[in-house]
Amino acid sequence: MFVNMYFLGDLTVNLKKIGWSPSGAEKKIEVDTVARIISVHRGFCRGITQDGDVNVYLTGKFQVQPKSSANKPAVGDFVRISPIFIDEQNSHAAALEEILTRKTKVSRIASGREVVEQVLATNVEFAFIVTSANQDFNINRLQRYILLAKEGNVTPVIILSKIDLVDGAEPFVSEIRDHIGDLEVIPVSSITDVGLALIRKKLDQGVTSVFLGSSGVGKSTIVNKLLGEKIQVTKDIREDDSKGRHATTSRELFFVPNGGMIIDTAGLREVQVIASKEAVDSTFKNISELAQTCRFSDCAHEKEPHCAINAALEDGTLSEKEYGNYLKLLKEAAFAEKKTSNAKSNTKERWKTINKNYKARRKFEGK
């Protein structure tokens, strides 16, 4: 019998507390075979079931997948597992049998030369994008994080951290509004606890949020405040450039007392996007709205007459820097989409060949 660390009450309520809301064919899945992934390690994951913690071991088909994590378990996934057994660590364990449909996800292109998708978190309602009110503040980087959220059907919320370091948060909030639009912005100070209550209001029971941001912007400090204890390691700000030091080194799901769940992530040094043109346009609303006022609907914004984009660039209402960033993200997103599509196609063909060869060998051996 498990020691239930997190939940009390009947089994259905317990599963709801970890965010389980099955639809369609999922409603027929036996609840005692459902687990949620709370951390991912080499060769196995940690999961939580209706009865408590469990080690979830990857079977062969998940271990031999390509480098992309799109088809491997990620933090936040709901999975179907085998019957429970006791492993070599004398812990409750199970084998991973199926990754259930992801309702939402946040993913990026992983660092490195190859274009492969890296899934950061799944089945989340909110993406709290943390940026600090100091020298680390960067609109272009914020736009990239917003794209990650929007592409995965996750609601982005901007957390403006460390406002105790500046005279006022309004200039930062105004700049976000000017460039990004009407996204919710919550100024936060972990020193004075300003803004934490507004975040807690979104952490209802059964709701999962992921914290995103660069190294040192204060994600883990905010997470610790929300959890009511020092779960994540934090480090002080460097005096020479006002930047925090990198602390979190992995992704993990935590349970908020009397509330929902938080996935904290390591600071990302690179934010290479996987996004559609529609997601890019919705992130740069000022540019997309300008483009709609061009004389020609198929305007390439180059030398066409009565081009609203060129007019805005000439009179300074649209900066060259912002438009350049928009074009860069469009190009990057299109390239990533093409490469990841090719990778998925190649993987599918690879598995067809493996299965064909396996059947041929079995037939040759007379089995």
Phi, psi and omega in degrees: 000135180287155167268113185281105185280332194245329195234154173228163177100190184286165188297321182297316179297320179301314180295324177296326181294335177262014173092007183285116177222079187294150176221155178059229183295337181297335181296340181271354181287134178296129185296334181281001175254006183260133174224157173245134182283125180251342173199153183239131179232176180291114175088344178205168178233161168260135180230167175233133178244184177296345183247356178136195184288151178207141170278126181250114184266141181279129175278172188308317186294335177272335181282332185262010177294161178296177185301331178302138180269006183300328182251018176244158180297142178232162179298128183104343181296144165263134184228158172259132185239164178285174172302150184288142172221174178259125184268186183294341178272006183062033179246157175292135186215165177203164176263142177286124181251328182198138171269119183284163186306129178276122180283325175215165175200158172237119181218162180219177169277125183294155177296149179123178183285325182282146178267096180229145181281136174241115180276123183269322181197152180227162176054049178245148179268320183236144170246108176276108183264111188263127173225141185266149182275063177207208184295344181280348183298128185209111182297317181300318179293321177301317181298325178293315178298320179298320177299318179303317181291310184298321181296332180263014180063034178252139181281118179277141174227128181274126174253111178268100188270168174059038181290347176290348181273352183234165181290330179195151183272346189302317179301323179291317180297318180297320180294321177298314180299318182297323186262331190246336178103215191265029175295149178291133178238127179243106174291135186225141169231121177284347178280314182258356181069013176298133175089342183295324180296325179292324177291316182301327181299334181273350185264055177294159179301131181090350180266136180244136176234150176243139176262127181235152177161171179284169178298135172084010181274355175103017181301308186294328177295317178294317179301315179300319179298317182291327180279343179080010177202162184275084179276314182263140178289138177234159179227154183289163177286140174286138184284334187286330183225011178065013181268143174285165180260148182297132181235300182293136182242001180207182178251140182206146179262132179238154179257126179278132178306126179058029181211211183266220186229151179234133170252116176265143183235156174292152177297136182265124177281328178235137177237078177272127193267150164245112186204156175271164176300323180298320179293320178296315180298321182289336178280329177251067186298324181298323180286316181294325178290322176299316183300329180289345181262002174296152181299318183257134183294334179257027183302131179269000178059041178244274181242013181293145177290150177056043176272120183293327180295311180297322179296318180292324177293322181289320182270359174088000178288341173235125183279148176301323182297314181292319180294322177297321178293321177300312180295322179297317180292322177300314180295316181296317180295318180296319179295315181296320180297317180296314183293317181291326176296318178296320180296317179296319180296316180296322179295318179299316179294323180298315181291327175299316180295317179300313181295321179296315179295322180296315180295322179296321180293317179298320179293318179298322182278356177074028181258000000 
